[in-house]
Amino acid sequence: MRIKFDNKDVDLTLGRVSLLDTDPTEVYEIRAKTLQVLETLIKNRDRIVTKQELLDRVWSGLIVQDQVLVQSIKEIRDLLGASTIKTFPKIGYRWVVEIDIAETPTQGVLARNSIWMTIGAVVCLLFSCFIYISLYAGTSSQLPKVAFLPIENAMPDKLHDWVSIKGMDQLSQALREQSELQVSAVDDVLLAVERMNKGSLSPEVSGPQYFFKLHQILEAQLIVQTRLTGYPQDLQLHYTLHSHLGPQQGVVLAQSVDEALSELTNILAQRYGLATQSASEHYYSAFSNQAFAKGVNAYLQRDYAAAITLFRSALVEQPDMLAARRYLAGSLANTYEFDRAIELLRGSLQIADNSQSQKEHLRANLMIGYLLINWPQGDDRQKELSVAQKYIAQAKRLAQSSQDKLFIAYSYEELGKIKRLQGYFSEATRWLLAALDYHQSFHGRYGQTAALIELARIAIAQGELEEAKRYFSDAMRIADDSKAHPNQIWVLLAQADMYRDLNEQVIADEFAKQALEIAYRADSPQLIARVEAWFAQVPIHTVN
């Protein structure tokens, strides 16, 4: 397919752009993944193509961030013009320039050549697969060799910069110690990755070809790709296992990096180091965890409709999977189905919690209270807050019984918020100061910002504006020191709320604009949506 517009001739088959007004004609190559993005936008130019649809089509089966798509859009605009694609914030992109679709006289020849090329490619692929499967079959009676890639650090702070290589090394050493699996040396993997990068190959650009090449270079049957995200004490380690069976995804929820890495090591040792699990059991558990992992990815991208479908798929095979029920409840709440979300969470409390320290029951109680606090449903607000307090108090008891300091702090914050809304400012202040004491004991200090914002709101309610500004200043300093974009935004929006309530709209807008700038700089759909919700004067809370 060939398109023409302005002075450009774009060959979508060969992936080339020709500038017709230059002498001689300048020709530019389009990167493979960028070409797929361009083709998708042009073929669907009658509508907006969502970010998630583009990621699913072009990077199917891979754990990638939005940034890879942003980079492809930038490359298209650089080649074809900034006005060719329109961005729809929070939604996606659309091709907006009129084009002529040109049929070339050599189309028949190209078609015949394409057939032969396709046949040749299929033969080569079958031959490659035969060699690869033969190699794998030769070692099937043995344990597979494993190679860990550097961990992708997607944490919203600077505290986890060490994770990429040190975490990779930690995984490699732990798996060697806990199993008889062969593990590629870290230096060998880094050298292979560097070699691939020099050859313009990357997982985002080349997809399966990249991992096939790594299998060959490292002589490893299993490549482990990981991404760390979340917040201190509340982490998610997403993983993709690349083997001859294709990519399989999963996610580990943990309080610390060490705990997450240890859990992944155990999963790999049990799955590949032992042969005790039946094929059907392996299929069901792998399916549920893969559906859950994809659901979490969709959830983080705010594609709640897709997330709901995936979490329900996970629950078909594992109906008592409390983490999937919790994320499903969060997805329902974020689509304003609060009653169904609360009903699902209450159902979770009736299921035995086999997680460490009853963490899922703790979270369910906390989430029910959070929903009742932030989204009033009934006419009797005081009664609703009393019900919320009972759930938060139960979460506090569970957290205290397991000495889970993070969730003790969270429950104290929510109790402080309830007391503020009830007008009991002294009691609210005591709860919030107690929460601050816990947060100050953590390595990640920016957890203090939520309690400081609540203390500022109490000061505002009592007419102590200078005291409120001091709390905001302390909160912003902590967020800035940690380079924690979400927390910077919460502090700015809380200050914007204060000035809007004081009828100083110009100052309020300035704070909100600063928040929006940070959200765009972080390239986070969720953060952008929250700031835009502030401008639209709709609730900015979401369930994380």
C-alpha positions as CSV (number, residue, x, y, z in Angstrom):
1,M,0.0,0.0,0.0
2,R,1.3,3.5,-0.9
3,I,-0.1,6.8,0.2
4,K,0.6,10.4,-0.9
5,F,-0.1,13.7,0.7
6,D,1.6,17.1,0.4
7,N,5.2,16.5,-0.8
8,K,5.4,13.0,0.7
9,D,5.1,9.5,-0.8
10,V,4.9,6.8,1.8
11,D,5.4,3.1,0.9
12,L,3.8,1.1,3.7
13,T,5.0,-2.1,2.2
14,L,8.7,-1.2,2.1
15,G,8.5,1.2,5.1
16,R,9.9,4.2,3.3
17,V,9.1,7.9,3.0
18,S,10.1,9.8,-0.1
19,L,10.2,13.6,-0.2
20,L,9.1,14.5,-3.7
21,D,10.2,18.2,-3.6
22,T,13.9,17.4,-3.2
23,D,16.4,16.8,-5.9
24,P,17.5,14.1,-5.7
25,T,14.5,12.6,-3.9
26,E,15.3,12.1,-0.2
27,V,14.2,8.7,1.1
28,Y,13.9,7.8,4.8
29,E,13.4,4.4,6.4
30,I,10.5,3.8,8.9
31,R,11.4,1.7,12.0
32,A,9.4,-1.6,12.1
33,K,7.2,-0.9,15.1
34,T,6.7,2.7,14.1
35,L,5.5,1.4,10.7
36,Q,3.0,-0.9,12.4
37,V,1.7,2.1,14.4
38,L,1.4,4.2,11.3
39,E,-0.4,1.4,9.3
40,T,-2.9,1.0,12.2
41,L,-3.6,4.7,12.4
42,I,-4.0,5.1,8.6
43,K,-6.3,2.0,8.2
44,N,-8.5,3.3,11.1
45,R,-8.3,7.0,10.2
46,D,-12.1,7.3,10.5
47,R,-11.8,7.0,14.3
48,I,-9.7,7.5,17.4
49,V,-7.4,4.5,18.0
50,T,-6.9,4.0,21.7
51,K,-3.4,3.7,23.3
52,Q,-4.2,0.3,24.6
53,E,-5.4,-0.9,21.2
54,L,-2.1,0.2,19.6
55,L,0.0,-1.4,22.4
56,D,-2.0,-4.6,22.0
57,R,-1.6,-4.7,18.3
58,V,2.0,-3.7,17.9
59,W,3.6,-5.0,21.1
60,S,1.3,-8.0,21.8
61,G,2.6,-10.3,24.5
62,L,5.3,-7.9,25.8
63,I,5.4,-5.8,29.0
64,V,6.0,-2.3,27.7
65,Q,5.4,1.2,29.0
66,D,3.4,3.9,27.1
67,Q,6.8,5.6,26.3
68,V,7.5,3.2,23.5
69,L,4.2,4.3,21.8
70,V,5.0,7.9,22.5
71,Q,8.4,7.5,20.8
72,S,6.8,5.9,17.7
73,I,4.2,8.8,17.5
74,K,7.1,11.3,17.8
75,E,9.0,9.5,15.0
76,I,5.9,9.6,12.7
77,R,5.4,13.3,13.3
78,D,9.1,14.0,12.7
79,L,9.0,12.2,9.4
80,L,5.5,13.2,8.1
81,G,4.7,16.4,10.0
82,A,3.4,17.4,13.4
83,S,-0.2,17.9,12.2
84,T,-0.6,14.4,10.7
85,I,-1.7,12.9,14.0
86,K,-4.0,14.4,16.7
87,T,-3.6,13.4,20.3
88,F,-6.7,12.8,22.4
89,P,-5.5,13.0,26.0
90,K,-6.4,9.9,28.1
91,I,-7.8,8.2,25.0
92,G,-5.4,7.8,22.0
93,Y,-4.5,9.1,18.6
94,R,-6.1,9.7,15.2
95,W,-4.7,10.3,11.7
96,V,-6.2,13.6,10.5
97,V,-4.6,14.4,7.2
98,E,-6.3,13.7,3.9
99,I,-4.4,11.2,1.8
100,D,-4.4,9.7,-1.7
101,I,-4.0,5.9,-1.9
102,A,-1.8,5.1,-4.9
103,E,-1.8,1.8,-6.8
104,T,1.5,1.1,-8.5
105,P,1.8,-0.5,-11.9
106,T,4.1,-3.1,-10.4
107,Q,1.5,-4.3,-7.9
108,G,1.0,-7.6,-9.6
109,V,4.8,-8.3,-9.7
110,L,5.0,-7.2,-6.1
111,A,2.2,-9.6,-5.2
112,R,3.9,-12.5,-6.9
113,N,7.2,-11.6,-5.3
114,S,5.4,-11.3,-2.0
115,I,4.0,-14.8,-2.4
116,W,7.4,-16.3,-3.0
117,M,8.9,-14.2,-0.2
118,T,6.2,-15.5,2.1
119,I,6.8,-19.1,1.1
120,G,10.5,-18.6,1.6
121,A,9.9,-17.0,5.0
122,V,7.7,-19.9,6.1
123,V,10.3,-22.4,5.0
124,C,13.0,-20.5,6.9
125,L,10.7,-20.2,9.9
126,L,9.9,-23.9,10.0
127,F,13.6,-24.8,9.6
128,S,14.5,-22.4,12.4
129,C,11.7,-23.8,14.6
130,F,12.9,-27.3,13.8
131,I,16.4,-26.5,14.9
132,Y,15.2,-24.6,18.0
133,I,12.8,-27.3,19.1
134,S,15.5,-30.0,18.4
135,L,17.9,-28.0,20.6
136,Y,15.3,-27.7,23.3
137,A,14.2,-31.3,23.0
138,G,17.8,-32.3,23.4
139,T,17.8,-30.7,26.9
140,S,14.2,-31.5,27.8
141,S,15.3,-34.3,30.1
142,Q,17.5,-31.8,31.8
143,L,16.7,-28.6,33.5
144,P,16.4,-25.4,31.3
145,K,19.1,-22.7,31.4
146,V,17.7,-19.4,32.7
147,A,18.8,-15.8,31.8
148,F,17.5,-12.8,33.7
149,L,17.3,-9.5,31.9
150,P,18.0,-6.2,33.8
151,I,14.9,-5.3,35.8
152,E,12.9,-2.4,34.3
153,N,12.5,0.2,37.1
154,A,9.1,1.9,36.8
155,M,9.0,3.1,40.4
156,P,7.8,6.8,40.8
157,D,10.9,7.8,42.8
158,K,14.7,7.8,42.8
159,L,15.0,5.4,45.7
160,H,15.0,2.3,43.5
161,D,17.6,3.3,40.9
162,W,19.7,0.4,42.1
163,V,17.1,-2.2,41.2
164,S,17.9,-2.7,37.5
165,I,21.3,-4.5,37.7
166,K,21.6,-5.3,41.4
167,G,18.1,-6.8,41.4
168,M,19.0,-8.9,38.3
169,D,22.1,-10.1,40.0
170,Q,20.1,-10.9,43.2
171,L,17.6,-13.0,41.1
172,S,20.5,-14.9,39.4
173,Q,22.3,-15.8,42.6
174,A,19.1,-16.8,44.5
175,L,17.9,-19.1,41.7
176,R,21.4,-20.8,41.6
177,E,21.3,-21.3,45.3
178,Q,17.7,-22.5,45.6
179,S,17.6,-24.9,42.6
180,E,19.7,-27.0,40.2
181,L,18.8,-24.7,37.3
182,Q,21.6,-23.3,35.2
183,V,21.6,-19.5,35.2
184,S,23.4,-17.2,32.8
185,A,26.1,-15.0,34.3
186,V,25.1,-11.4,34.7
187,D,28.1,-10.1,32.7
188,D,27.2,-12.5,29.8
189,V,23.6,-11.2,29.7
190,L,24.7,-7.6,29.8
191,L,27.1,-8.2,27.0
192,A,24.4,-9.9,24.9
193,V,22.0,-7.1,25.5
194,E,24.7,-4.5,24.5
195,R,25.4,-6.5,21.4
196,M,21.7,-6.6,20.5
197,N,21.3,-2.9,21.1
198,K,24.2,-2.2,18.8
199,G,22.4,-4.2,16.1
200,S,19.3,-2.0,16.6
201,L,17.4,-4.8,18.2
202,S,15.3,-4.2,21.3
203,P,12.3,-6.0,22.8
204,E,10.0,-3.0,22.0
205,V,11.1,-2.8,18.4
206,S,11.8,-6.4,17.4
207,G,9.5,-8.4,19.7
208,P,9.8,-12.2,19.4
209,Q,12.9,-11.9,17.2
210,Y,14.7,-10.2,20.0
211,F,14.1,-13.0,22.4
212,F,14.8,-15.7,19.8
213,K,18.2,-14.1,19.2
214,L,18.9,-13.9,22.9
215,H,18.0,-17.6,23.3
216,Q,20.7,-18.3,20.6
217,I,23.4,-16.1,22.0
218,L,23.0,-17.1,25.6
219,E,22.1,-20.8,24.9
220,A,19.3,-20.3,27.4
221,Q,15.9,-21.9,27.1
222,L,14.1,-19.4,29.4
223,I,14.5,-15.6,29.3
224,V,13.0,-13.7,32.2
225,Q,11.9,-10.1,31.7
226,T,10.7,-8.1,34.7
227,R,9.3,-4.7,35.6
228,L,9.0,-3.2,39.1
229,T,6.2,-0.7,39.8
230,G,4.0,0.4,42.7
231,Y,5.0,2.2,45.9
232,P,7.4,1.5,48.7
233,Q,5.9,-1.3,50.9
234,D,3.3,-2.0,48.2
235,L,5.1,-3.3,45.2
236,Q,4.3,-5.2,42.0
237,L,6.9,-7.2,40.1
238,H,5.5,-8.0,36.7
239,Y,7.3,-10.8,34.8
240,T,7.2,-12.3,31.3
241,L,8.8,-15.7,30.8
242,H,10.0,-16.2,27.2
243,S,10.4,-19.8,26.1
244,H,9.6,-22.0,23.1
245,L,6.1,-22.1,24.5
246,G,5.7,-18.3,23.8
247,P,5.5,-15.5,26.4
248,Q,3.8,-16.2,29.7
249,Q,3.0,-13.3,32.1
250,G,2.6,-13.1,35.8
251,V,2.8,-10.6,38.7
252,V,4.1,-10.8,42.2
253,L,2.6,-8.5,44.9
254,A,5.0,-7.8,47.8
255,Q,6.0,-5.3,50.5
256,S,9.6,-5.1,49.6
257,V,11.9,-5.6,46.7
258,D,13.7,-8.5,48.5
259,E,10.3,-10.2,49.1
260,A,9.3,-9.7,45.4
261,L,12.5,-11.1,44.1
262,S,12.4,-14.0,46.5
263,E,8.8,-14.9,45.5
264,L,9.7,-14.8,41.8
265,T,12.7,-17.1,42.5
266,N,10.4,-19.5,44.3
267,I,8.0,-19.5,41.3
268,L,10.8,-20.3,38.9
269,A,12.4,-23.0,41.0
270,Q,9.1,-24.8,41.5
271,R,7.9,-24.4,37.9
272,Y,11.1,-25.3,36.1
273,G,13.3,-27.0,38.7
274,L,10.7,-29.7,39.7
275,A,8.6,-31.9,37.5
276,T,5.8,-32.7,40.1
277,Q,3.0,-30.5,38.7
278,S,0.6,-32.1,36.3
279,A,0.0,-30.6,32.9
280,S,-3.6,-29.6,33.6
281,E,-2.7,-28.0,36.9
282,H,0.1,-26.1,35.3
283,Y,-2.2,-24.9,32.5
284,Y,-4.9,-23.6,34.9
285,S,-2.6,-21.8,37.3
286,A,-0.6,-20.3,34.5
287,F,-3.7,-19.1,32.8
288,S,-5.1,-17.5,35.8
289,N,-1.9,-15.7,36.8
290,Q,-1.4,-14.6,33.2
291,A,-4.9,-13.2,33.0
292,F,-4.4,-11.5,36.3
293,A,-1.0,-10.0,35.2
294,K,-2.6,-8.7,32.0
295,G,-5.5,-7.3,34.0
296,V,-3.2,-5.4,36.3
297,N,-1.4,-4.0,33.2
298,A,-4.8,-2.9,31.8
299,Y,-5.7,-1.5,35.2
300,L,-2.6,0.6,35.4
301,Q,-3.3,2.0,31.9
302,R,-6.9,2.9,33.1
303,D,-8.4,0.5,30.6
304,Y,-10.9,-0.7,33.2
305,A,-13.2,-2.4,30.7
306,A,-10.4,-4.7,29.6
307,A,-9.2,-5.1,33.2
308,I,-12.7,-6.2,34.3
309,T,-12.8,-8.9,31.5
310,L,-9.3,-10.2,32.4
311,F,-9.9,-10.3,36.1
312,R,-13.1,-12.2,35.6
313,S,-11.2,-14.7,33.3
314,A,-8.7,-15.2,36.1
315,L,-11.5,-15.9,38.6
316,V,-13.2,-18.5,36.4
317,E,-10.4,-20.9,37.2
318,Q,-9.5,-19.5,40.6
319,P,-12.7,-18.0,42.1
320,D,-11.1,-17.6,45.5
321,M,-8.2,-15.6,44.1
322,L,-8.6,-12.6,46.5
323,A,-6.1,-10.3,44.8
324,A,-8.0,-10.7,41.5
325,R,-11.3,-9.9,43.3
326,R,-9.7,-6.8,44.9
327,Y,-8.5,-5.5,41.5
328,L,-11.8,-6.3,40.0
329,A,-13.5,-4.3,42.7
330,G,-11.1,-1.4,42.1
331,S,-11.9,-1.5,38.3
332,L,-15.7,-1.5,39.1
333,A,-15.2,1.4,41.5
334,N,-13.3,3.4,38.9
335,T,-16.2,2.9,36.5
336,Y,-18.6,4.2,39.2
337,E,-20.1,0.8,40.0
338,F,-19.6,1.4,43.7
339,D,-22.3,-0.9,45.0
340,R,-21.0,-3.9,43.0
341,A,-17.5,-3.1,44.1
342,I,-18.4,-3.0,47.8
343,E,-20.5,-6.2,47.4
344,L,-17.6,-8.0,45.8
345,L,-15.2,-6.9,48.6
346,R,-17.7,-8.0,51.3
347,G,-17.9,-11.4,49.5
348,S,-14.1,-11.6,49.7
349,L,-14.3,-11.2,53.5
350,Q,-16.3,-14.4,53.5
351,I,-13.6,-16.4,51.7
352,A,-10.7,-17.8,53.7
353,D,-7.6,-15.6,53.4
354,N,-4.5,-17.7,53.1
355,S,-2.2,-14.8,52.2
356,Q,0.5,-13.9,54.6
357,S,-0.9,-12.1,57.7
358,Q,-4.4,-12.0,56.1
359,K,-3.2,-9.2,53.8
360,E,-6.2,-9.5,51.4
361,H,-8.8,-9.2,54.2
362,L,-6.9,-6.2,55.5
363,R,-7.0,-4.6,52.0
364,A,-10.7,-5.5,51.5
365,N,-11.7,-3.8,54.8
366,L,-9.5,-0.8,54.0
367,M,-10.9,-0.4,50.4
368,I,-14.6,-0.6,51.6
369,G,-13.9,2.1,54.1
370,Y,-12.1,4.2,51.5
371,L,-15.0,3.9,49.0
372,L,-17.5,4.9,51.6
373,I,-15.4,7.9,52.7
374,N,-14.6,9.3,49.3
375,W,-17.8,8.5,47.3
376,P,-20.9,9.3,49.5
377,Q,-23.8,7.0,48.4
378,G,-26.6,7.5,50.9
379,D,-28.5,10.5,52.3
380,D,-27.3,9.9,55.9
381,R,-23.6,10.9,55.6
382,Q,-22.9,10.5,59.3
383,K,-24.2,6.9,59.3
384,E,-22.1,6.2,56.2
385,L,-19.0,7.5,57.9
386,S,-19.7,5.4,61.0
387,V,-20.0,2.3,58.7
388,A,-16.7,3.2,57.0
389,Q,-15.1,3.6,60.5
390,K,-16.0,0.0,61.4
391,Y,-14.3,-1.3,58.3
392,I,-11.2,0.8,58.8
393,A,-11.0,-0.1,62.4
394,Q,-11.0,-3.8,61.4
395,A,-8.3,-3.1,58.9
396,K,-6.3,-1.5,61.7
397,R,-6.7,-4.5,63.9
398,L,-5.5,-6.9,61.2
399,A,-2.5,-4.6,60.5
400,Q,-1.6,-4.3,64.1
401,S,-1.9,-8.1,64.7
402,S,0.7,-8.7,61.9
403,Q,2.7,-5.5,62.7
404,D,2.3,-4.3,59.2
405,K,3.5,-0.7,59.7
406,L,2.5,0.5,56.3
407,F,-1.1,-0.5,56.6
408,I,-1.3,0.6,60.2
409,A,-0.3,4.1,58.9
410,Y,-2.9,3.8,56.1
411,S,-5.6,2.9,58.5
412,Y,-4.6,5.8,60.8
413,E,-4.8,8.2,57.9
414,E,-8.3,7.0,57.0
415,L,-9.5,7.2,60.6
416,G,-8.1,10.8,60.7
417,K,-10.0,11.6,57.5
418,I,-13.2,10.3,59.0
419,K,-12.8,12.3,62.2
420,R,-12.1,15.5,60.1
421,L,-15.2,15.0,58.1
422,Q,-17.2,14.4,61.3
423,G,-15.8,17.7,62.7
424,Y,-13.7,16.1,65.5
425,F,-10.5,17.9,64.6
426,S,-8.4,17.1,67.8
427,E,-9.1,13.4,67.4
428,A,-8.3,13.6,63.7
429,T,-5.0,15.3,64.4
430,R,-4.0,12.6,66.8
431,W,-4.6,9.8,64.2
432,L,-2.7,11.7,61.5
433,L,0.3,12.5,63.7
434,A,0.4,8.8,64.7
435,A,0.4,7.9,60.9
436,L,3.3,10.3,60.4
437,D,5.3,8.6,63.0
438,Y,5.0,5.3,61.1
439,H,5.8,6.8,57.7
440,Q,8.9,8.5,59.1
441,S,10.3,5.1,59.9
442,F,10.2,3.9,56.3
443,H,13.0,4.3,53.7
444,G,10.6,6.0,51.3
445,R,9.7,9.2,53.1
446,Y,7.1,10.5,50.6
447,G,4.4,8.4,52.2
448,Q,4.2,11.3,54.8
449,T,2.6,13.6,52.2
450,A,-0.9,12.2,52.5
451,A,-1.0,12.7,56.3
452,L,0.5,16.2,55.9
453,I,-2.2,17.1,53.4
454,E,-4.9,16.0,55.8
455,L,-3.4,18.0,58.6
456,A,-3.4,21.0,56.3
457,R,-7.1,20.5,55.6
458,I,-7.8,20.4,59.3
459,A,-6.0,23.7,59.7
460,I,-8.0,25.2,56.8
461,A,-11.3,24.0,58.4
462,Q,-10.2,25.9,61.6
463,G,-9.2,29.0,59.7
464,E,-5.5,28.5,60.3
465,L,-4.3,29.2,56.7
466,E,-0.7,29.9,57.6
467,E,-0.5,26.6,59.5
468,A,-2.0,24.9,56.4
469,K,0.6,26.5,54.1
470,R,3.3,25.2,56.4
471,Y,2.0,21.7,56.2
472,F,1.8,22.0,52.4
473,S,5.3,23.3,52.3
474,D,6.6,20.3,54.3
475,A,4.7,17.9,52.1
476,M,6.0,19.4,48.9
477,R,9.6,19.4,50.1
478,I,9.4,15.7,50.9
479,A,7.8,14.9,47.5
480,D,10.4,17.0,45.7
481,D,13.3,15.3,47.6
482,S,12.0,11.9,46.5
483,K,11.1,13.0,43.0
484,A,7.8,11.4,43.5
485,H,5.5,12.8,40.8
486,P,2.2,11.5,42.2
487,N,2.8,13.0,45.6
488,Q,3.9,16.3,44.1
489,I,0.6,16.4,42.2
490,W,-1.5,15.6,45.3
491,V,0.1,18.4,47.2
492,L,-0.4,20.9,44.4
493,L,-4.1,19.9,43.9
494,A,-4.7,20.1,47.6
495,Q,-3.4,23.7,47.5
496,A,-5.5,24.4,44.4
497,D,-8.6,23.2,46.4
498,M,-7.8,25.5,49.2
499,Y,-7.6,28.6,47.0
500,R,-10.6,27.6,45.0
501,D,-12.6,27.3,48.3
502,L,-11.3,30.8,49.1
503,N,-12.6,32.1,45.7
504,E,-9.1,32.8,44.5
505,Q,-9.6,31.0,41.2
506,V,-6.5,32.4,39.5
507,I,-4.1,31.2,42.1
508,A,-6.0,27.8,42.3
509,D,-5.6,27.4,38.5
510,E,-1.9,28.1,38.7
511,F,-1.3,25.3,41.2
512,A,-3.4,22.9,39.1
513,K,-1.5,23.9,35.9
514,Q,1.8,23.0,37.7
515,A,0.2,19.7,38.6
516,L,-0.8,19.1,35.0
517,E,2.7,19.9,33.8
518,I,4.2,17.3,36.1
519,A,1.6,14.7,35.0
520,Y,2.5,15.2,31.4
521,R,6.2,15.2,32.1
522,A,5.6,11.8,33.9
523,D,3.7,10.7,30.8
524,S,1.1,9.0,33.1
525,P,-2.5,8.6,31.9
526,Q,-3.7,8.1,35.4
527,L,-2.1,11.3,36.7
528,I,-3.2,13.4,33.7
529,A,-6.8,12.1,34.2
530,R,-6.8,13.1,37.9
531,V,-5.6,16.6,37.2
532,E,-8.1,17.1,34.4
533,A,-10.8,15.8,36.7
534,W,-9.9,18.7,39.0
535,F,-10.4,21.2,36.2
536,A,-13.7,19.6,35.4
537,Q,-14.7,19.8,39.1
538,V,-15.5,16.1,39.3
539,P,-14.1,13.8,42.0
540,I,-10.4,13.2,41.6
541,H,-10.1,10.1,43.7
542,T,-9.4,6.7,42.1
543,V,-8.8,3.3,43.6
544,N,-5.1,2.3,43.4
